[in-house]
């Protein structure tokens, strides 16, 4: 085996593992978040507005980047960013809001802990309010007390989201 090729390959792997290599912006993946109860997707309606739950389509305002910001007790903590760089935020208890002008600052009101459910969906718990994203009313996205999978009892479908 060629020693130079081995060292060069090892250097590339180490850079990637240690964070020295950053992915190009074209490598960012945007995904839908479909609610398990409504079978509808989160939709951004512009900066400084409330997102809604609408029939899923292929439009740009229904896909989000789920950026892992940190880890907490084995669950990923996400910043949920729209294609125009705005974050889902929970500035006021029980409401979900889209901050405008690329204002993703990683504050705890923008951090969503993704708790995996046995059916493969995620429940998003806001890290500031400790309340869950929910769609109990048609077209409305807000937060409420969490009803996640506890002691073998499934959480409510209006708090579960399939990411695809």
N, C-alpha and C positions, 0 to 999 in steps of 0.2 A: 504494500500500500504506500502510496506517495505521502510522505510526512507533511509536505507543504499543503496538499489538498486536505489532509486530515485536520491540520491546525486551522486552516481557513474555514472549513465547515464547522468546526467546534466554536470558533469565534462568532460565526453567524448565529448559531444556536444560543450561545451565552448572551449575545446582545438581545435576542428576542426574549429569552427567559427573564433577563434582568431588567428589561424595560428600555434598553438602549435603542431599539428599533421601534419607531412609531408607524402605525398603519397609515397609508395614504387616505385622504378624505374619500376617495372612490371606494374604499373598503368598508365604509360605514353601512351597516344594514338597518333598514327601516322596516318595522313590522306592524301588523294590525294587532289591536287588543279587542277581542270580541267577548262581550258579556255572555255568560253561560245561561242566564235567564231570558234576556231579551233577544239573544242571538243577533245583536247589533254591535257596531264598532264605535269606539271613542272617536269623536271628530273634533278637531280644532276649528274654531270659527273666527280666527284672527287674534292678534295680540290684544291683551287686556280685555278678555272676554271669558265667558264660561263655556267649557267644552260641552258637547251634547253626545247623546247616543243615537246613532242613525243607522239605517240599513248599510251593511258593508258594501264597499265599492272599491275601485282601484285609484281613487283620487288621492292627490298628494296630502290632503289635510286629514286623512285617516291613517296615516302611517307615522310611527314614532321610533326614535332611537331609544333603546333601553340600555343606557350607559351604567355599567356597574361602578358605583361611586365608592362603596366600601362593603364590608361583610359584617354581619351582626348575628351572633349565635348560630352560625351555619347558613344563614339566609343572605342572599344578595340584597344590597340597598341600592336602588336605582334612582337615577335622574331620568325622567321621562321627557325627552326632547322632541318637539315637532320638527318638521323639515326646515322650517325657517329659524330654528335655533331657540325657540321659546320653550320654557319648562312648564309642566303641570305643577301647580303650586297650591298650597292650602293656607292662604293668608288668614282666613277667618274660619273658626270651627264650623264644621258641617258643609263647607263649600270647597269646591275644586275650581281653580282659576288658571288661566293661561297667562303667564307673565309675558310682557312684550319686550321688544327691542333686544333680544338675545340676553335676557337678564337671568340666565342660569348661573346662580352663584353658589350652589351646593348647600344653601342653608337648610336647616332641618325641616322647614315647611315644604321644601322641594324634594326631600328624600322619601322614597317609597320602598318599604321593606316588602320583598316578594316572598310570600310564604306558599310553598308548593303544597297543593292538596292531593289526596290520593287519586283523584281522577285526572291529574296532570295539569290542572288549571292553576293559576296564581291568585292569591288574595293580596292586594296591595294595602299595607298599613302605613299611614303617614307617620313619619318618625318624630314629628313635633307633637301632634295631637293624639297619637295612638288610637286613631280611628280608621276605619276601612273605607276604601273607595266603593261606591255602591250605585246601583241603578234601579231603585225600587219604583220609580215613576218613569213612564215612557218618555224618552228623549232627555231625561235629566241625569246628570252625573254629579254626585255629591258624596259626603262622608257620613258614616253612622257608626254606632257601636259595632265592634267586630263580632261576627258569628262564624268563626273558623272551625275547622275540623278539630274537635276536642274529645278525647276519650272515645273514639270510634264513632262519634256522631257527626255527620257531614254538615258543613257550613251552608249558608243559604246561597242559592245560585246567583242571586243579584250581586254578590260580592266576589264572584269567581270570574276570572278572565282567561281566555285561551289566547296565547301569543303565537302568531304565525306569520 
